[in-house]
Amino acid sequence: MTGHLTPRGSSSTTIGRLSTLSSSNFSQSNVSAFSISTDDMFPEGRILEVPNLRIFTFAELRSATKSFGRVLGEGGFGRVHKGWVEEKTLNPSRSGIGMVVAVKKLNPDGMQGLEQWQSEVNFLGRLSHPNLVKLLGYCLEDQELLLVYEYMSKGSLENHLFRRGAAFEPLSWSLRLKIAIGAARGLAFLHTSEKQVIYRDFKSSNILLDSNYTAKLSDFGLAKHGPAGEDSHVTTRVMGTFGYAAPEYVATGHLYVKSDVYGFGVLLLEMLSGQRALDMNRPSSQHNLVDYARPLLADRRKLAQLMDPRLDGQYPSKGALQAAQLTLRCLSGDPKSRPSMREVVHKLEQIEALMKGKSKNASEQATTARSPADLFAH
């Protein structure tokens, strides 16, 4: 196996001297309020010729985050801090005033480095889509590397699926479908763009949710351009997260566009079951969720055993079966047998439409079933 695969919560170390890069490596211009709100104008997404990002000074971001006081989370890159900026200029503002942003600050001793930071700027700085997190700007000053994103108030999908407590209510079936469709649309946009982008690290912790539970892909540090010309794949170091990486990629280093589809299948399985892709606290036969769940996904009589008990049975059995069948296709060992992400989006939208249609019909039947006398019964 070339390179190495990293376990959940960490990423491969990238060696590079921060001093070798200056802000002149990027084409940029100051971001405006217009560029922040282009989703309504381009609902199918768009690709910019050059990144359109605000360049922040370190002093500005220290001010915006109140000296990096409020920590939202921490990952391989470093800590993510909550900050406030003016909506039109993105200048630092007082706490609670203006627009909330998330500021990711590189830990010099962390597991990720310059290469991932540069990939994030180059990809997210040019890609614009309703289901991709917006990168608003960056700071490159001395040894300091920072990235500034839109704030996603509901946090990661991982937290909602697996954490317990008052802050994390169980996700309903309809919300899970909405989130899956949003994430699938984001991935489909990457795969069908003029120069295909392979995300390479698709997992629940990289899917962030806004206040309306709109799913957005984040963290493009491992993203790669897809194969060119007649090539079917690109060959690269094996990097990513155990449990999500496609088997052909782990075995050979051959990265296909449909290697991402396998990762999406793992995510669907997590959303159906409420279980993590890998969990060493489960019985040994169930450590790897895909291996354990595959026979259950294929048998409609056993599917109920797999479904997340936090759903409390509140899901349509036909819709769950269709989602399970789609999951199996995504998890095919042969990349060519997996559906495209456009197909995945279409199928998930069909499942959602079926659910909404049944709900509407049931509501109409309940209304028409009432006799005129019922209206005056009270």
C-alpha positions as CSV (number, residue, x, y, z in Angstrom):
1,M,0.0,0.0,0.0
2,T,1.4,3.3,-1.0
3,G,1.3,6.1,1.6
4,H,-0.8,5.6,4.6
5,L,-4.3,5.8,5.7
6,T,-5.1,7.7,8.8
7,P,-7.6,6.8,11.5
8,R,-10.7,9.0,12.3
9,G,-9.9,12.3,13.8
10,S,-6.4,12.7,12.3
11,S,-4.8,13.2,8.9
12,S,-1.5,12.5,7.3
13,T,1.4,14.8,8.2
14,T,2.5,17.0,5.3
15,I,6.1,18.2,5.5
16,G,6.6,21.7,4.2
17,R,8.2,25.0,5.3
18,L,5.6,27.7,5.8
19,S,8.2,30.3,4.9
20,T,8.3,29.0,1.3
21,L,4.9,30.3,0.6
22,S,3.8,33.9,0.4
23,S,0.4,35.5,-0.3
24,S,1.6,36.2,-3.9
25,N,1.1,32.5,-4.6
26,F,-2.7,33.2,-4.9
27,S,-4.7,35.4,-7.1
28,Q,-7.2,37.2,-5.0
29,S,-9.3,40.3,-4.5
30,N,-11.2,41.6,-1.5
31,V,-14.5,39.8,-1.0
32,S,-17.7,41.8,-1.1
33,A,-21.2,41.3,0.2
34,F,-22.2,40.4,-3.4
35,S,-19.8,37.4,-3.5
36,I,-21.0,36.1,-0.1
37,S,-24.6,35.7,-1.3
38,T,-24.4,34.3,-4.8
39,D,-26.1,31.0,-4.0
40,D,-29.5,32.4,-5.0
41,M,-28.1,33.6,-8.3
42,F,-26.2,30.4,-9.1
43,P,-28.3,27.6,-7.5
44,E,-26.4,24.9,-9.5
45,G,-23.1,26.3,-8.4
46,R,-20.2,27.9,-10.3
47,I,-16.4,27.9,-10.6
48,L,-14.5,31.1,-10.4
49,E,-11.5,31.7,-12.6
50,V,-9.5,32.8,-9.5
51,P,-10.2,32.7,-5.8
52,N,-12.2,35.8,-4.6
53,L,-11.2,35.9,-1.0
54,R,-10.6,38.5,1.7
55,I,-7.0,38.6,2.9
56,F,-7.0,39.2,6.6
57,T,-4.2,40.3,8.8
58,F,-3.4,38.2,11.9
59,A,-4.3,41.2,14.1
60,E,-7.7,41.5,12.4
61,L,-8.5,37.8,13.1
62,R,-7.2,38.1,16.7
63,S,-9.6,41.0,17.1
64,A,-12.5,39.2,15.4
65,T,-12.1,36.2,17.7
66,K,-11.4,38.1,20.9
67,S,-7.9,36.7,21.0
68,F,-9.0,33.3,19.9
69,G,-11.1,32.8,23.0
70,R,-14.2,31.0,21.9
71,V,-13.3,27.5,20.6
72,L,-15.9,25.8,18.4
73,G,-14.0,22.6,17.7
74,E,-10.6,21.0,17.0
75,G,-9.3,18.7,14.3
76,G,-6.1,17.7,12.5
77,F,-5.5,21.2,11.2
78,G,-6.0,23.0,14.5
79,R,-8.6,24.7,16.5
80,V,-11.7,26.5,15.0
81,H,-12.7,29.7,16.8
82,K,-15.9,31.8,16.7
83,G,-15.5,35.3,15.5
84,W,-17.6,38.3,14.4
85,V,-17.1,40.5,11.4
86,E,-19.0,43.3,9.7
87,E,-21.3,41.8,7.0
88,K,-20.3,44.1,4.1
89,T,-16.6,44.7,4.7
90,L,-15.7,41.6,6.7
91,N,-13.8,43.9,9.0
92,P,-13.6,42.7,12.7
93,S,-16.6,43.8,14.8
94,R,-17.6,43.7,18.4
95,S,-18.8,40.4,19.9
96,G,-22.4,39.8,19.1
97,I,-22.4,42.5,16.4
98,G,-22.4,41.7,12.6
99,M,-21.9,38.3,11.1
100,V,-20.6,35.2,12.9
101,V,-17.7,33.4,11.2
102,A,-15.6,30.3,11.9
103,V,-11.8,30.9,12.0
104,K,-9.6,27.8,11.6
105,K,-6.1,28.4,13.0
106,L,-3.2,26.0,12.0
107,N,-1.5,24.2,14.9
108,P,2.2,24.2,13.8
109,D,2.6,20.9,15.6
110,G,-0.6,19.4,14.2
111,M,-1.2,16.6,11.7
112,Q,-2.0,18.8,8.8
113,G,0.1,21.5,7.2
114,L,0.8,23.8,4.3
115,E,-0.3,21.5,1.5
116,Q,-3.8,21.0,3.0
117,W,-4.1,24.7,3.7
118,Q,-3.2,25.6,0.1
119,S,-5.6,22.9,-1.2
120,E,-8.4,24.4,0.8
121,V,-7.7,27.9,-0.6
122,N,-7.4,26.7,-4.2
123,F,-10.5,24.6,-4.2
124,L,-13.0,26.2,-1.8
125,G,-11.8,29.7,-2.9
126,R,-13.0,29.0,-6.4
127,L,-15.9,26.6,-6.0
128,S,-19.3,28.1,-5.1
129,H,-22.4,25.9,-4.5
130,P,-25.2,25.9,-1.9
131,N,-23.9,22.6,-0.5
132,L,-20.3,23.6,-0.1
133,V,-19.2,25.7,2.9
134,K,-18.2,29.2,1.9
135,L,-14.5,30.1,2.4
136,L,-14.5,33.9,3.0
137,G,-10.8,34.6,3.3
138,Y,-7.5,33.6,4.8
139,C,-4.5,34.9,6.6
140,L,-0.9,34.1,5.7
141,E,1.4,36.0,7.9
142,D,4.9,34.9,9.1
143,Q,4.3,31.3,10.4
144,E,0.5,31.9,10.9
145,L,-2.0,30.1,8.6
146,L,-5.7,30.8,9.1
147,L,-8.9,30.2,7.2
148,V,-12.2,32.1,7.6
149,Y,-15.5,30.4,6.8
150,E,-19.2,31.0,7.1
151,Y,-20.5,29.9,10.5
152,M,-22.5,26.7,10.5
153,S,-24.7,26.9,13.6
154,K,-25.8,23.3,13.8
155,G,-22.2,21.9,13.7
156,S,-21.3,18.6,12.2
157,L,-23.5,15.8,11.1
158,E,-21.3,13.5,13.1
159,N,-22.4,15.2,16.4
160,H,-26.1,14.9,15.5
161,L,-25.8,11.2,14.6
162,F,-23.6,9.9,17.4
163,R,-23.5,12.3,20.4
164,R,-26.1,12.2,23.1
165,G,-27.5,15.0,25.2
166,A,-30.1,17.8,25.1
167,A,-28.1,19.7,22.5
168,F,-28.4,16.8,20.0
169,E,-32.0,15.7,19.5
170,P,-32.3,12.5,17.3
171,L,-32.6,13.4,13.6
172,S,-35.9,12.5,12.1
173,W,-36.2,10.4,8.9
174,S,-37.2,13.5,6.9
175,L,-34.2,15.5,8.2
176,R,-31.8,12.6,7.4
177,L,-33.1,12.5,3.9
178,K,-32.7,16.3,3.5
179,I,-29.2,16.2,4.8
180,A,-28.3,13.2,2.6
181,I,-29.7,14.9,-0.5
182,G,-27.8,18.1,0.3
183,A,-24.5,16.3,0.8
184,A,-25.1,14.3,-2.4
185,R,-25.7,17.5,-4.4
186,G,-22.5,19.0,-3.2
187,L,-20.5,15.9,-4.2
188,A,-22.3,15.7,-7.6
189,F,-21.3,19.3,-8.3
190,L,-17.7,18.4,-7.7
191,H,-17.8,15.3,-9.9
192,T,-19.6,17.0,-12.8
193,S,-17.6,20.3,-12.8
194,E,-15.5,21.0,-15.9
195,K,-12.4,19.8,-14.2
196,Q,-13.6,17.0,-12.0
197,V,-12.8,17.2,-8.3
198,I,-12.4,14.1,-6.1
199,Y,-13.2,15.0,-2.5
200,R,-11.3,12.1,-1.0
201,D,-12.3,12.5,2.6
202,F,-16.1,12.2,2.6
203,K,-17.3,11.5,6.2
204,S,-19.9,12.7,8.7
205,S,-17.5,15.0,10.5
206,N,-16.9,16.9,7.3
207,I,-20.5,17.6,6.7
208,L,-21.7,20.8,8.4
209,L,-25.2,21.9,9.0
210,D,-26.7,25.4,9.0
211,S,-29.6,26.6,11.0
212,N,-32.0,25.0,8.5
213,Y,-30.1,21.7,8.5
214,T,-28.8,22.4,5.0
215,A,-25.8,20.2,4.5
216,K,-22.5,21.6,3.3
217,L,-19.2,19.9,2.6
218,S,-16.2,21.3,4.4
219,D,-12.5,20.6,4.6
220,F,-11.0,20.3,1.1
221,G,-7.5,19.7,2.4
222,L,-7.3,16.3,0.7
223,A,-9.3,17.1,-2.5
224,K,-7.7,16.2,-5.8
225,H,-8.4,17.0,-9.5
226,G,-9.9,13.9,-11.2
227,P,-8.3,12.0,-14.1
228,A,-7.6,13.8,-17.4
229,G,-8.3,12.6,-20.9
230,E,-8.8,8.8,-21.2
231,D,-7.5,8.0,-17.8
232,S,-9.9,6.3,-15.4
233,H,-8.1,7.2,-12.2
234,V,-5.3,9.1,-10.6
235,T,-2.6,7.4,-8.5
236,T,-1.8,9.1,-5.3
237,R,-0.7,8.5,-1.7
238,V,-3.4,6.7,0.3
239,M,-4.8,9.3,2.7
240,G,-8.2,9.7,4.2
241,T,-10.1,8.1,7.1
242,F,-10.4,4.4,8.1
243,G,-13.9,3.0,7.4
244,Y,-14.8,5.5,4.6
245,A,-12.0,4.9,2.1
246,A,-12.9,2.8,-0.9
247,P,-11.2,-0.7,-1.0
248,E,-9.6,-0.2,-4.4
249,Y,-8.0,3.1,-3.2
250,V,-6.7,1.5,0.0
251,A,-5.3,-1.5,-1.9
252,T,-3.7,0.2,-4.9
253,G,-3.6,4.0,-4.4
254,H,-5.8,4.3,-7.5
255,L,-8.3,7.1,-6.8
256,Y,-11.5,7.1,-9.0
257,V,-14.2,9.7,-9.0
258,K,-16.4,6.8,-7.8
259,S,-14.1,6.3,-4.8
260,D,-16.1,9.2,-3.3
261,V,-19.3,7.3,-4.0
262,Y,-18.1,4.5,-1.7
263,G,-17.6,7.0,1.0
264,F,-21.1,8.3,0.5
265,G,-22.4,4.8,0.8
266,V,-20.7,4.5,4.2
267,L,-22.3,7.8,5.2
268,L,-25.8,6.5,4.2
269,L,-25.2,3.4,6.2
270,E,-24.3,5.5,9.3
271,M,-27.5,7.6,8.8
272,L,-29.6,4.5,8.4
273,S,-28.1,2.7,11.4
274,G,-27.0,5.5,13.7
275,Q,-23.7,3.6,14.1
276,R,-20.2,4.7,13.3
277,A,-18.3,3.3,10.3
278,L,-15.7,1.9,12.7
279,D,-16.2,1.2,16.4
280,M,-13.9,-1.0,18.4
281,N,-16.3,-1.0,21.3
282,R,-18.8,-3.1,19.4
283,P,-18.5,-6.9,19.3
284,S,-15.5,-8.0,17.1
285,S,-17.8,-9.2,14.2
286,Q,-19.3,-5.6,14.1
287,H,-16.1,-3.5,14.3
288,N,-16.4,-2.6,10.6
289,L,-20.0,-1.4,10.0
290,V,-19.9,-2.2,6.2
291,D,-18.8,-5.8,6.7
292,Y,-21.4,-6.3,9.4
293,A,-24.3,-4.5,7.7
294,R,-24.0,-5.7,4.1
295,P,-26.1,-8.9,4.6
296,L,-28.7,-6.9,6.5
297,L,-29.0,-4.3,3.8
298,A,-29.7,-7.0,1.3
299,D,-32.5,-8.6,3.2
300,R,-35.7,-6.6,3.7
301,R,-36.8,-8.9,6.6
302,K,-33.6,-8.1,8.5
303,L,-33.3,-4.4,7.6
304,A,-35.3,-3.4,10.7
305,Q,-32.5,-4.9,12.9
306,L,-30.1,-2.4,11.4
307,M,-32.2,0.7,11.5
308,D,-31.3,3.4,14.1
309,P,-33.4,2.8,17.3
310,R,-33.4,6.6,17.8
311,L,-35.8,6.8,14.8
312,D,-38.3,4.9,17.1
313,G,-39.7,3.2,14.0
314,Q,-40.9,6.5,12.6
315,Y,-39.8,5.9,9.0
316,P,-41.5,4.5,5.8
317,S,-40.4,0.9,5.4
318,K,-40.5,1.2,1.6
319,G,-38.3,4.4,1.7
320,A,-35.9,2.7,4.1
321,L,-35.6,-0.3,1.8
322,Q,-34.9,1.9,-1.2
323,A,-32.3,3.8,0.7
324,A,-30.7,0.5,1.8
325,Q,-30.6,-0.8,-1.8
326,L,-29.0,2.5,-2.9
327,T,-26.4,2.1,-0.1
328,L,-25.5,-1.4,-1.3
329,R,-24.9,-0.1,-4.8
330,C,-22.7,2.7,-3.5
331,L,-20.7,0.1,-1.5
332,S,-20.0,-2.1,-4.5
333,G,-16.5,-3.5,-4.6
334,D,-16.2,-2.5,-8.2
335,P,-16.1,1.3,-8.9
336,K,-17.7,0.8,-12.2
337,S,-20.8,-0.8,-10.6
338,R,-21.4,2.2,-8.3
339,P,-23.9,4.8,-9.4
340,S,-22.8,8.3,-10.3
341,M,-23.6,11.0,-7.7
342,R,-26.1,12.5,-10.1
343,E,-27.9,9.1,-10.0
344,V,-27.7,9.1,-6.2
345,V,-29.2,12.5,-6.0
346,H,-32.1,11.5,-8.3
347,K,-32.8,8.3,-6.3
348,L,-32.8,10.2,-2.9
349,E,-35.1,12.8,-4.3
350,Q,-37.4,10.1,-5.5
351,I,-37.5,8.6,-2.0
352,E,-38.2,12.0,-0.5
353,A,-41.0,12.7,-3.0
354,L,-42.5,9.3,-2.2
355,M,-42.5,10.1,1.5
356,K,-43.9,13.7,1.0
357,G,-46.6,12.3,-1.3
358,K,-47.8,9.7,1.2
359,S,-47.8,12.3,4.0
360,K,-49.9,14.7,1.8
361,N,-52.3,12.0,0.9
362,A,-52.7,10.9,4.5
363,S,-53.4,14.5,5.5
364,E,-56.0,14.9,2.7
365,Q,-57.7,11.7,3.6
366,A,-57.9,12.6,7.3
367,T,-59.5,15.9,6.3
368,T,-62.1,14.5,3.8
369,A,-63.0,11.6,6.2
370,R,-64.6,14.1,8.6
371,S,-68.4,14.5,8.0
372,P,-70.2,17.8,8.2
373,A,-71.5,16.8,11.6
374,D,-67.9,16.4,12.8
375,L,-67.3,20.1,12.2
376,F,-70.0,21.0,14.8
377,A,-69.3,18.1,17.2
378,H,-67.5,20.5,19.6
